[in-house]
Amino acid sequence: MNSIYLPVLFLFINVLVLIDCKTKLDLGDESNLPVISTLFNNRMLLLLKGTYATDSPLDWAELNNGTGDLYVDSQGAGLDPTMTLVNQPKVGSLPIFLDIGEVRISSKYVKGLNDLTQIRDTVDSNKFWDYIAPNRQVFCTVTYSFDNNTCTESNGIIKASDFFNGVGAQFPSNDPSAETVGWESSFSAGRAWFGREYYYAAIYFRSLVIGYALDGGAPVSGRFDNRPIINGLNIVPRNNYVAGTSTSAKSTIVPKMFPALYTQLASQSVQSDMQIRDGFDPYILEVRVNLKENLMLHSYVTSRATTVTYVGISDIFYDHKGEGDAGGNLLTRARIIYPETASSLTISGGGNSLLHYYGIFREQESDFVNVLPLAATPAKQGAKIKYLNPGTYKAVCLGDLVKQDGFPDTVVRETTFNIPDYPFRQTYNVDLTCP
């Protein structure tokens, strides 16, 4: 064959290959094919935060009303067994190691009701979840081995800092907007926007080791990332079930740390912050848990009749009285932020109390103390919320007053304010004395 025809033949063969690759598009299987957004994601940024506050959380030394101490659960007869508190560390010096398997979201509202108990097998799970961030990430506040490990190789120390300082740890992800519905479905549903609404977000914790644990007074030995850990306990098994849950009941309950689940309430979806619009405008998916502010010492008696003292989550909703289980107190909330159109909020009236927060909720929300706020910041002078989408909100002064455990449980006062649709990227002010 004449060499002059070879380039033409090569081009023709490649065109045929490309045409063959697109045959599934004609069969309606678009979602099963690789798309550019899943390979080069320039639209969505996934941030994880381990704080009650979305913006400017308390420093480690400011926790527990400025003492920087761990909270200690009630102990004695009928409560937690008497703890061993030898060389008790400050909160800020605790080694913390997080192994997060993945992050998921879902738009299938009905199937997720009752805390995912309707999902019975892999087929159900695959239909329910959007697997937006399936790549495991390891964060650590300090390294846990002398040689290279998963945390240091993936910049996990810096990510742990961002996880706890309000910046948010970046988690590699795909862009779920490739799966959004088009204008036909939006029009038939009476929506003025194109895209999809998500009702659930989930963080799958493989392991969460906090570096202070004693068994009968001796440091607990364990493993993290397949490396030996001294004086550290994986608290995921401790937080999978509420204290007092029977063995038989556990077979019908989805473990609370696998996943740590956010379910959007009806009052939160009226002006939804979980809508991913169709198009090309970039957005942030922020998923957070109340970990930093709510670290508390607990204890339980082992089958060997020894007392284990360890750092877990404070008894926000469910009292722990020495049971092996201590779950139900870690909350999750997620929101979608469009930085190109979102505005900022400054709040005047903060009294610098380390026991008070400004919580931001949608206008229709009425439960302020059993959920994480949409956004929050300590009630200091010059308090600021960086991102709020347009809509009507309530700013609420909340205090950690009735049972001081790091989680605000008292509504002091509130006010309503509005973020207009236009102009974009403005800074608005609301005045709310707190406390």
C-alpha positions in Angstrom: 0.0 0.0 0.0 1.2 3.5 -0.8 2.6 5.1 2.3 0.7 8.3 1.5 -2.6 6.5 2.4 -1.4 5.2 5.8 -2.4 8.3 7.8 -5.8 8.4 6.1 -6.3 4.7 7.0 -5.2 5.2 10.6 -7.6 8.1 11.0 -10.5 6.1 9.4 -9.8 3.2 11.9 -9.9 5.5 14.9 -13.1 7.1 13.7 -14.7 3.6 13.5 -13.4 2.8 17.0 -14.9 6.0 18.4 -18.2 5.3 16.6 -18.3 1.8 18.1 -17.6 3.3 21.6 -20.6 5.5 21.3 -23.1 2.8 20.4 -24.2 2.5 24.1 -25.2 6.1 24.0 -27.8 5.2 21.5 -29.1 2.5 23.8 -29.6 4.9 26.7 -26.7 3.7 28.8 -25.0 7.0 29.1 -24.5 6.8 32.9 -22.5 3.6 32.6 -19.9 5.1 30.3 -16.8 7.1 31.5 -17.4 10.8 31.2 -14.9 13.6 31.3 -16.2 14.9 34.6 -15.3 11.6 36.3 -11.8 11.7 34.9 -10.9 15.4 35.2 -13.1 16.9 37.9 -12.9 20.7 37.7 -16.3 21.5 38.8 -16.8 20.0 42.3 -14.6 20.4 45.4 -15.4 18.0 48.2 -14.4 19.3 51.7 -14.6 17.3 54.9 -14.7 19.1 58.3 -14.5 17.6 61.7 -16.0 20.6 63.5 -19.4 21.8 64.8 -18.5 25.2 63.4 -18.2 25.7 59.6 -16.2 28.9 60.0 -13.4 29.8 62.5 -13.9 26.9 64.9 -12.4 27.3 68.4 -8.7 26.6 68.7 -7.7 23.5 70.6 -6.7 25.6 73.6 -10.1 27.3 73.7 -12.1 24.1 74.0 -13.9 23.2 77.3 -14.4 26.9 78.1 -10.8 27.9 77.5 -9.1 25.1 79.6 -8.2 23.0 76.6 -9.1 19.9 78.7 -11.0 16.8 77.6 -14.5 16.5 78.9 -14.8 13.7 81.4 -18.0 11.6 81.6 -19.8 11.2 84.9 -18.3 8.3 86.8 -19.0 6.3 89.9 -21.8 4.0 91.0 -24.3 3.4 88.2 -22.3 5.5 85.8 -19.0 5.1 84.0 -16.5 2.9 86.0 -13.9 5.0 87.9 -11.4 6.1 85.3 -7.7 5.9 85.2 -6.6 9.5 84.4 -2.8 9.1 84.5 -1.0 11.7 82.4 -4.3 13.0 81.0 -3.4 15.0 77.8 -4.8 18.3 76.7 -7.2 18.0 73.7 -4.8 19.7 71.4 -2.0 17.2 72.0 -4.0 14.1 71.3 -2.8 12.1 68.4 -5.8 11.5 66.1 -5.8 9.1 63.1 -8.7 8.9 60.6 -9.0 6.3 57.9 -12.0 7.2 55.7 -13.0 4.7 53.1 -15.2 6.9 51.0 -17.9 9.6 50.8 -21.3 9.0 49.1 -24.5 11.0 48.3 -27.9 9.9 47.2 -31.0 11.4 45.6 -33.3 8.4 46.4 -35.3 9.8 49.2 -37.8 7.1 50.1 -35.4 4.2 49.9 -33.1 5.8 52.5 -35.8 6.4 55.2 -35.4 4.7 58.6 -31.6 5.1 58.6 -30.9 3.0 55.5 -32.5 -0.2 57.0 -34.4 -0.7 53.7 -31.1 -1.3 51.9 -30.6 -5.0 52.3 -27.9 -6.1 49.8 -25.3 -4.9 47.3 -27.9 -4.5 44.5 -29.9 -2.1 46.7 -26.8 -0.2 47.7 -25.6 0.2 44.1 -28.9 1.6 43.1 -29.2 3.9 46.1 -25.8 5.6 46.3 -23.8 7.9 44.0 -20.2 6.8 44.6 -18.6 10.3 44.3 -15.5 9.7 46.4 -14.5 6.0 46.5 -10.8 6.6 47.1 -9.7 5.9 50.7 -8.0 8.8 52.5 -5.9 8.7 55.7 -5.5 11.8 57.9 -3.3 12.0 61.0 -2.4 14.8 63.4 1.0 13.2 63.9 2.8 10.4 62.0 2.5 6.8 63.3 5.6 5.2 61.9 9.2 6.1 61.2 9.1 5.0 57.6 6.6 6.1 54.9 3.0 5.4 55.5 -0.4 6.1 53.9 -0.9 9.3 55.8 2.5 10.9 55.0 2.4 9.8 51.4 -1.0 11.4 50.9 -0.2 14.7 52.7 -2.5 13.5 55.5 -1.0 15.6 58.3 -1.9 18.8 56.5 -5.3 17.4 55.6 -5.9 16.6 59.3 -5.1 20.2 60.2 -7.5 21.4 57.5 -10.1 18.9 58.8 -10.0 20.5 62.2 -9.3 24.2 61.5 -12.3 25.1 59.5 -10.6 25.2 56.1 -11.8 21.6 55.3 -9.8 18.7 54.1 -9.9 18.2 50.3 -11.1 14.7 49.4 -10.6 13.5 45.8 -13.9 13.0 44.1 -15.9 12.7 40.9 -18.5 15.2 39.7 -22.0 13.8 40.3 -23.6 16.5 38.1 -23.1 14.1 35.1 -26.0 12.2 36.6 -28.4 15.1 37.0 -31.8 15.1 35.3 -32.6 17.3 32.4 -35.2 20.1 31.8 -38.0 17.6 31.0 -38.0 16.1 34.4 -37.4 19.4 36.1 -40.4 21.0 34.3 -42.7 18.1 35.1 -41.7 18.3 38.8 -42.5 22.1 38.8 -38.9 23.1 39.5 -37.4 26.3 38.2 -33.9 24.8 38.0 -32.3 21.9 36.2 -30.3 19.3 38.1 -30.8 17.0 41.0 -31.6 17.2 44.7 -29.7 15.0 47.1 -31.1 13.9 50.4 -28.3 11.9 52.0 -24.6 12.2 52.5 -22.4 9.5 54.1 -18.9 9.3 55.4 -17.6 5.7 55.7 -15.1 5.5 58.6 -12.9 2.5 58.4 -11.0 3.5 61.5 -10.8 6.4 64.0 -8.1 6.1 66.5 -7.6 8.6 69.3 -4.3 8.4 71.1 -5.2 8.1 74.8 -6.5 4.8 76.0 -5.6 2.8 79.1 -6.6 -0.8 80.0 -6.3 -1.4 83.7 -3.9 1.6 83.8 -1.6 0.2 81.0 -1.5 1.8 77.6 -3.7 0.0 75.0 -1.9 -1.5 72.0 -3.6 -1.6 68.7 -3.1 -1.1 65.0 -3.9 1.7 62.5 -3.2 1.5 58.8 -1.7 -1.9 59.6 0.9 -0.3 61.8 1.2 -0.8 65.6 -0.2 2.0 67.7 0.5 2.3 71.4 -1.9 4.1 73.7 -4.6 4.5 71.1 -8.1 2.9 70.6 -10.2 2.6 67.5 -13.5 4.2 68.6 -15.5 3.2 65.5 -16.8 0.0 67.1 -17.6 1.9 70.3 -19.7 4.4 68.4 -21.6 2.1 66.0 -24.5 1.6 68.4 -26.3 3.6 71.1 -25.5 2.6 74.7 -27.9 -0.2 75.8 -28.6 -1.6 72.3 -29.2 -5.3 72.6 -27.4 -7.9 70.5 -30.5 -8.9 68.8 -31.4 -5.3 67.9 -28.0 -4.7 66.4 -28.9 -7.2 63.6 -31.6 -4.8 62.4 -29.6 -1.5 62.7 -27.2 0.0 60.3 -23.9 0.8 62.3 -23.8 4.5 62.9 -20.2 5.0 61.9 -20.5 2.9 58.8 -21.7 5.3 57.5 -21.9 8.5 59.5 -25.1 9.5 57.8 -26.7 12.8 57.0 -30.4 12.7 56.2 -31.9 15.9 54.9 -35.0 16.7 56.9 -38.2 18.0 55.3 -37.7 21.4 57.0 -34.2 21.6 55.6 -35.2 20.8 52.0 -37.8 23.6 51.5 -34.9 25.9 50.5 -32.5 23.1 49.8 -28.8 23.4 50.2 -28.3 19.9 48.6 -29.2 20.9 45.0 -26.6 20.3 42.3 -27.6 22.4 39.3 -27.0 21.4 35.8 -24.3 23.4 34.0 -20.7 24.3 34.4 -20.6 26.6 37.5 -18.2 25.2 40.1 -19.5 24.2 43.5 -18.3 22.9 46.9 -19.8 19.9 48.7 -19.1 20.4 52.3 -19.6 17.4 54.7 -18.9 17.8 58.4 -19.1 16.0 61.7 -18.9 17.4 65.3 -15.7 15.8 66.4 -13.2 18.4 67.6 -15.4 20.2 70.1 -16.9 17.0 71.6 -14.1 14.8 72.7 -14.8 13.2 76.1 -13.2 10.5 78.3 -15.3 7.4 78.8 -14.8 4.0 80.5 -16.2 0.5 80.4 -15.4 -2.9 82.0 -14.0 -5.6 79.7 -14.7 -9.3 79.7 -11.4 -9.6 81.6 -12.9 -7.4 84.4 -10.4 -4.6 83.6 -11.5 -1.0 83.1 -10.7 0.7 79.8 -10.5 4.5 79.8 -10.6 6.0 76.3 -11.4 9.2 74.4 -14.7 9.1 72.6 -17.6 11.5 71.7 -19.4 13.4 74.5 -22.8 12.3 75.7 -24.7 14.8 73.7 -28.0 12.9 73.2 -27.4 9.4 74.7 -25.9 9.0 78.1 -23.1 6.5 78.5 -23.0 4.6 81.8 -20.2 2.2 81.3 -21.6 0.3 78.4 -19.3 -1.0 75.7 -21.4 0.9 73.2 -21.4 4.8 73.3 -22.8 5.7 69.9 -25.5 8.1 68.6 -23.8 11.3 69.5 -21.8 12.0 66.3 -23.8 14.1 63.9 -23.3 14.8 60.2 -24.5 17.6 57.9 -23.8 18.4 54.2 -24.4 21.4 52.0 -23.7 22.5 48.4 -22.1 25.9 48.1 -21.9 27.9 44.8 -19.0 30.3 45.5 -19.7 32.3 42.3 -23.1 33.4 43.7 -22.8 32.9 47.4 -22.5 35.8 49.8 -20.8 36.3 53.2 -22.4 37.2 56.5 -20.9 39.2 59.3 -22.6 39.0 62.7 -22.2 41.8 65.3 -23.1 41.3 69.0 -20.8 38.5 69.9 -19.6 38.6 73.5 -16.5 36.3 73.1 -18.0 33.6 75.3 -16.3 30.3 74.6 -19.6 28.5 75.5 -21.7 30.2 72.8 -22.1 29.9 69.0 -23.9 31.6 66.2 -25.9 28.9 64.3 -27.3 29.6 60.9 -30.5 27.6 59.9 -33.0 27.8 57.1 -36.1 29.8 57.8 -38.3 26.7 58.0 -36.1 24.9 60.6 -37.2 24.9 64.2 -35.0 22.2 65.8 -31.7 24.0 66.6 -30.2 21.7 69.3 -30.6 18.1 67.9 -28.9 18.8 64.5 -25.8 20.5 63.2 -26.5 24.0 62.0 -26.3 24.7 58.2 -23.4 27.0 59.1 -21.9 28.0 62.5 -19.2 30.0 64.1 -18.2 30.9 67.7 -20.0 34.0 69.1 -17.0 36.3 69.0 -16.6 39.9 68.0 -16.3 40.1 64.2 -17.9 36.7 63.6 -18.2 35.8 60.0 -19.8 33.1 57.8 -17.9 32.8 54.5 -20.5 31.2 52.2 -24.4 31.4 52.2 -26.5 30.7 49.2 -29.5 33.1 48.6 -32.5 32.6 50.8 -34.1 33.4 54.1 -32.3 32.3 57.3 -32.4 32.3 61.0 -29.4 33.4 63.0 -29.5 31.7 66.4 -27.5 32.4 69.5 -26.8 28.9 71.1 -25.2 28.1 74.4 -23.5 25.1 75.8 -25.1 25.6 79.2 -27.3 22.8 80.6 -24.7 20.0 80.2 -21.4 21.4 79.3 -20.0 18.8 76.8 -19.0 21.0 73.9 -22.4 20.9 72.1 -24.7 23.9 72.4 -28.0 22.7 74.0 -29.8 26.0 74.8 -31.4 28.6 72.5 -30.7 32.1 73.8 -32.2 34.3 71.1 -32.7 34.4 67.3 -33.4 36.7 64.4 -34.3 36.3 60.8 -32.4 37.7 57.8 -32.3 37.4 54.0 -29.6 36.8 51.5 -30.9 38.2 48.1 -30.4 36.4 44.8 -28.6 39.5 43.4 -26.1 41.0 43.5 -23.6 38.1 43.9 -20.8 37.8 46.4 -21.8 40.5 48.7 -21.2 40.8 52.5 -24.3 41.3 54.6 -24.5 42.0 58.3 -26.9 40.9 61.0 -27.0 42.1 64.6 -27.6 39.5 67.3 -26.4 39.8 70.9 -24.8 36.6 72.1 -24.8 35.7 74.9 
